[in-house]
Amino acid sequence: MSITIFCFALMMATKRTSAIWNYFVDLGNNRAKCNVCSKQISFKGGSTFNLLRHLRATHPTISLPKSRLVPAHEENTDDPGEPSIAPTEGNSNIISSLAPPSTSSPTIPTPRRPQTQETITIYLHRPLSNRKKQEIDFSLVETIVKNYLPFQIVENPSFRKYSTLLNNSYKLLTRKTVTNVLLQQTCDITKGKINQALEASEAVTLTTDGWTSFSNESYLSVMAHYIGKDMEMKSSLLENFVYSEKHTAENLCNELKRVVREWRIENKVVAVVSDNVANIVAAIRLTGWRHVPCFAHTLNLFVDSGLTCIRDITMKVKRIVELFKRSPQASEKLRKTQQQLGEPVLNLKQDVITRWNFTYDMLENIVAVKNSLMSTIAMN
């Protein structure tokens, strides 16, 4: 009877002292349920090896104190084959009855091995709820899109390590999942919100523009501007797509009508703002909507027309700027000259006719080059 009580006490002590049982519930009949994934694991003879193997294989992010992984009946042993039980108030009588009579002088009992203090973090490794995981997923996509980050960042080892340190229960998505699944879901959700805002608005003004990318692809964009329920001006990008057809007035007119029809705002468009290029002006006229020319582009055309009388000077400035753009040595000398004169260091910009700040860039270049040349002449 005493041996049976001793074994039962030994088994209970093992379960109570092992850190494994912080993550399992004893179901009886040598079976335990994982608190993380609710899977039932079989263990026999009081050994927690199967439970430990399950945590390491299925939940590798869970860290267990090494000093608490060894069962109580395996701690503080001088001989691996004979378990050593430290006497306590409850089992001192049992141990004394089982121990053989001493034939030598009493020995000093071996002190218990100090156990590592548990931290609260071992109780926080819980699986994320579906709602929390979706919230983190969409926040990740929003961060990538708004900051123009590459989708490949989710596969970067440093970024994955950073994500794990923030929350080791969150499994970072792959690049394919972000681009093929989550990005489309985010786009659909955003489109739904814009649709609701446009339906609540009474009037919409469109702005449209076209340009060519560095890869020689032609793009066309359409934006909507309206007043929301909170009486604040809002702007939403409706379309931004590659347009490979000819930019005739009829084709552009059909594209504008298609965009408006898909967003169901045909009866709400009060005006369309664009530059003064002939084809887009004619396209808006064909739609029957009011055309408002862009003020900045119109002003730039006026100023550019007025600079024809000094075209020789502007061409010389353009060649000077081209020299500084091509020569790093000349650009560095210009920068040092501006610093010696106590003038603000200005970076020269090459004028482009299609730039709407052409006049400002040209005047800025004239002032910078003039000051540098005058100071160089004075020093010589």
C-alpha positions in Angstrom: 0.0 0.0 0.0 2.8 2.4 0.9 4.6 1.7 -2.4 1.4 2.5 -4.3 0.9 5.8 -2.5 4.6 6.6 -3.2 4.2 6.0 -6.9 1.1 8.1 -7.1 2.7 10.9 -5.2 5.7 10.7 -7.5 3.6 10.9 -10.6 1.6 13.9 -9.3 4.8 15.7 -8.4 6.1 15.1 -11.9 3.0 16.7 -13.5 3.0 19.6 -11.1 6.7 20.5 -11.5 7.1 20.1 -15.3 6.6 23.2 -17.4 5.0 21.0 -20.0 1.8 21.0 -18.1 1.4 24.7 -18.6 0.4 23.9 -22.1 -1.6 20.6 -21.6 -4.6 19.4 -19.6 -4.5 15.8 -18.2 -7.6 14.0 -19.5 -6.9 10.8 -17.7 -6.2 7.4 -19.2 -2.7 8.6 -20.2 -4.0 11.2 -22.6 -3.5 15.0 -22.5 -5.0 17.9 -24.6 -2.9 20.7 -26.0 -4.0 24.1 -24.8 -2.8 25.7 -28.1 -4.2 23.4 -30.8 -6.6 21.2 -28.7 -5.0 18.1 -30.1 -5.0 15.0 -27.8 -1.6 13.4 -27.2 -0.9 10.0 -25.7 1.7 9.6 -22.9 2.5 6.5 -20.9 4.2 5.9 -17.6 4.1 9.5 -16.6 6.7 10.4 -19.3 6.2 13.8 -20.9 8.4 13.1 -23.9 5.5 12.8 -26.4 4.1 16.1 -25.1 7.5 17.8 -25.4 8.0 16.5 -28.9 4.5 17.8 -29.9 5.4 21.3 -28.7 8.7 21.3 -30.5 7.3 20.0 -33.8 3.9 21.8 -34.0 4.5 24.9 -31.9 8.3 25.8 -32.3 7.7 29.4 -31.2 6.9 28.3 -27.6 10.0 28.5 -25.4 10.1 26.3 -22.3 12.5 26.9 -19.4 15.2 24.3 -19.7 15.4 23.7 -16.0 11.7 22.8 -15.9 11.7 20.3 -18.8 13.1 17.4 -16.8 10.5 15.5 -14.9 10.7 15.6 -11.1 11.7 12.0 -10.8 14.7 12.7 -13.1 16.0 15.8 -11.3 18.9 15.8 -8.8 20.1 12.3 -9.6 23.5 11.0 -9.1 22.6 7.6 -10.6 20.4 7.8 -13.7 19.0 4.4 -12.9 17.8 5.2 -9.4 15.4 8.2 -8.9 16.1 10.5 -6.1 13.2 12.1 -4.1 13.8 15.1 -1.9 12.1 14.5 1.4 9.2 16.7 2.2 6.7 17.0 5.0 4.2 14.8 3.2 6.5 11.9 2.0 9.2 11.8 4.6 7.6 8.8 6.4 7.2 6.9 3.1 10.8 7.5 2.1 12.1 6.5 5.5 10.1 3.2 5.4 11.5 2.3 1.9 15.1 3.3 2.5 17.5 0.5 3.6 19.0 0.8 7.0 22.1 3.0 7.1 25.4 1.3 7.8 27.6 4.4 7.6 27.7 7.8 8.9 24.9 10.1 7.9 25.6 12.1 4.7 24.6 15.6 3.9 21.6 15.6 1.6 22.2 17.0 -1.9 20.6 20.5 -2.2 17.9 20.9 -4.8 18.9 22.4 -8.1 17.6 26.0 -8.3 14.7 26.4 -10.7 14.4 29.2 -13.2 11.8 31.8 -12.4 8.9 31.6 -14.9 8.0 34.7 -16.7 4.5 35.8 -17.8 5.4 35.5 -21.5 5.1 31.7 -21.3 1.4 32.1 -20.8 0.9 34.5 -23.7 1.6 32.1 -26.6 -1.9 31.7 -27.7 -3.1 31.3 -31.3 -4.5 34.5 -32.9 -8.2 34.7 -33.6 -9.3 34.9 -37.3 -10.4 38.5 -36.8 -7.1 39.6 -35.3 -5.1 37.8 -38.1 -7.2 39.4 -40.8 -6.6 42.8 -39.2 -2.8 42.3 -39.2 -2.9 40.9 -42.8 -4.8 44.0 -44.2 -2.6 46.3 -42.2 0.5 44.7 -43.8 -0.9 45.2 -47.3 -1.8 48.8 -46.5 1.7 49.5 -45.3 3.2 48.0 -48.4 0.9 49.9 -50.8 1.0 53.3 -49.1 4.8 53.3 -48.8 5.5 51.8 -52.3 7.3 48.8 -50.8 8.1 45.7 -52.8 5.9 42.7 -52.1 9.1 40.6 -51.8 9.7 42.2 -48.4 7.5 39.6 -46.8 10.1 37.0 -47.8 13.0 39.0 -46.5 14.7 37.1 -43.6 15.2 40.3 -41.5 11.6 41.4 -41.9 10.3 37.9 -41.0 12.5 37.9 -37.9 11.2 41.4 -37.0 7.6 40.2 -37.5 8.2 37.1 -35.3 9.7 39.2 -32.5 6.6 41.5 -32.5 4.2 38.5 -32.4 5.4 35.0 -32.6 1.9 33.7 -33.0 1.4 35.5 -36.3 2.5 33.6 -39.4 3.8 36.0 -42.0 2.2 35.6 -45.5 4.1 34.7 -48.6 4.5 37.0 -51.5 2.1 35.0 -53.7 -0.6 35.1 -51.1 -0.2 38.9 -50.7 -0.3 39.6 -54.4 -2.8 37.1 -55.6 -5.2 36.9 -52.7 -4.9 39.7 -50.1 -4.2 42.5 -52.5 -7.4 41.7 -54.5 -9.4 41.4 -51.3 -8.1 44.8 -50.1 -8.9 46.3 -53.5 -12.5 45.0 -53.4 -13.0 46.3 -49.9 -11.7 49.8 -50.9 -13.8 49.8 -54.0 -16.9 49.0 -52.0 -16.2 52.0 -49.6 -15.6 54.3 -52.5 -18.9 53.1 -54.1 -20.8 53.9 -51.0 -19.2 57.4 -50.7 -20.0 58.1 -54.4 -23.6 57.0 -54.0 -24.0 59.4 -51.0 -22.6 62.3 -53.0 -24.7 64.6 -55.1 -22.1 65.9 -57.5 -18.8 64.7 -58.8 -16.0 66.4 -60.6 -13.5 64.4 -62.6 -9.8 65.0 -63.4 -8.0 63.0 -66.1 -4.5 62.9 -67.5 -2.3 60.7 -69.6 1.4 60.1 -69.6 4.1 57.7 -70.8 6.2 55.6 -68.3 9.9 55.0 -68.5 9.1 51.6 -70.0 7.3 53.4 -72.9 3.8 52.4 -71.7 1.0 54.8 -72.1 -1.2 55.3 -69.0 -4.6 57.0 -68.5 -6.0 57.9 -65.1 -9.3 59.2 -63.9 -10.0 60.7 -60.4 -13.2 61.7 -58.7 -13.6 64.7 -56.4 -16.7 65.1 -54.3 -18.0 66.2 -50.9 -18.6 63.3 -48.4 -21.1 62.9 -45.6 -18.8 64.8 -43.2 -18.9 67.8 -45.6 -15.2 67.4 -46.4 -13.6 67.3 -49.9 -12.6 63.8 -50.9 -10.6 62.5 -53.8 -10.6 58.9 -55.1 -8.7 57.3 -57.9 -11.2 55.5 -60.0 -9.0 54.1 -62.8 -5.3 54.0 -63.6 -4.6 51.7 -66.5 -2.4 51.0 -69.5 -4.0 52.4 -72.6 -2.4 51.1 -75.8 -5.0 52.3 -78.2 -4.7 55.5 -80.3 -5.3 58.6 -78.3 -8.1 59.9 -80.5 -10.9 62.0 -79.2 -13.4 59.2 -79.9 -11.4 56.5 -78.1 -10.7 58.8 -75.1 -14.4 59.7 -74.9 -15.4 56.0 -74.8 -12.9 55.3 -72.0 -14.2 58.2 -69.9 -17.8 57.1 -70.4 -16.8 53.5 -69.5 -15.2 54.5 -66.2 -18.2 56.7 -65.3 -20.7 53.9 -66.2 -18.9 51.3 -64.1 -18.9 53.5 -61.1 -22.6 54.5 -61.7 -22.0 58.2 -61.6 -23.3 59.1 -65.1 -25.8 61.6 -63.7 -23.5 63.2 -61.1 -20.6 64.4 -63.3 -20.7 68.2 -63.4 -17.3 69.0 -64.9 -14.0 67.4 -66.0 -10.6 69.1 -65.5 -7.8 68.3 -67.8 -4.8 69.9 -69.5 -5.2 71.8 -72.8 -4.1 69.1 -75.2 -6.4 69.1 -78.2 -7.4 65.4 -78.1 -8.6 65.3 -74.5 -10.4 68.6 -74.9 -12.3 67.2 -77.9 -13.0 64.0 -76.0 -14.6 65.8 -73.1 -16.6 67.9 -75.5 -18.0 64.7 -77.1 -19.1 63.4 -73.7 -21.3 66.5 -73.2 -19.7 67.4 -69.9 -18.4 70.8 -69.0 -14.6 71.1 -69.5 -12.5 73.1 -67.1 -8.9 73.6 -68.3 -6.2 73.1 -65.6 -5.2 76.6 -64.3 -1.5 75.5 -63.7 -1.2 74.2 -67.3 -2.9 77.3 -68.8 -0.6 79.6 -66.8 2.5 77.6 -67.9 1.4 78.0 -71.6 1.1 81.8 -71.2 4.5 82.1 -69.6 6.1 79.8 -72.1 4.7 81.9 -74.9 6.0 85.0 -73.3 9.5 83.7 -73.1 9.9 83.4 -76.8 11.5 86.8 -76.9 14.4 85.5 -74.8 14.6 82.1 -76.4 18.3 82.5 -77.1 19.1 83.1 -73.4 17.0 80.1 -72.3 18.7 77.9 -74.8 22.1 78.9 -73.4 21.0 78.3 -69.9 19.7 74.9 -71.0 23.1 74.0 -72.4 24.9 75.2 -69.2 22.5 73.0 -67.1 23.2 70.1 -69.4 27.0 70.6 -68.7 26.5 70.4 -64.9 24.2 67.4 -65.3 26.8 65.4 -67.3 29.9 66.3 -65.3 30.1 65.4 -61.6 33.2 67.5 -61.3 31.5 70.6 -62.6 28.5 70.0 -60.4 30.7 69.6 -57.3 32.5 72.9 -58.1 29.2 74.7 -58.5 28.1 73.4 -55.1 31.3 74.5 -53.4 31.1 78.0 -55.0 27.6 78.5 -53.7 28.7 77.5 -50.2 31.7 79.9 -50.3 29.3 82.8 -51.3 26.9 81.9 -48.5 24.2 81.3 -51.0 21.7 78.4 -50.7 22.8 75.3 -52.5 20.5 74.9 -55.5 20.3 71.8 -57.7 19.9 72.7 -61.3 16.9 71.3 -63.1 16.7 70.7 -66.8 13.6 72.2 -68.3 11.0 70.0 -70.0 8.2 71.5 -72.0 5.6 69.2 -70.5 6.6 70.1 -67.0 4.0 72.5 -65.5 6.7 74.2 -63.3 8.9 74.9 -66.3 8.9 78.7 -65.6 10.0 78.3 -62.0 12.7 75.8 -62.8 14.1 78.0 -65.6 14.2 81.1 -63.4 15.8 79.1 -60.6 18.5 77.9 -63.0 19.2 81.4 -64.3 19.6 82.8 -60.8 21.9 80.0 -59.7 24.1 80.0 -62.8 24.2 83.9 -62.8 25.4 84.1 -59.2 28.1 81.4 -59.7 29.4 83.0 -62.9 29.5 86.5 -61.4 31.4 85.3 -58.4 33.8 83.3 -60.5 34.6 86.3 -62.6 35.1 88.5 -59.5 37.5 86.0 -58.0 39.6 85.8 -61.1 
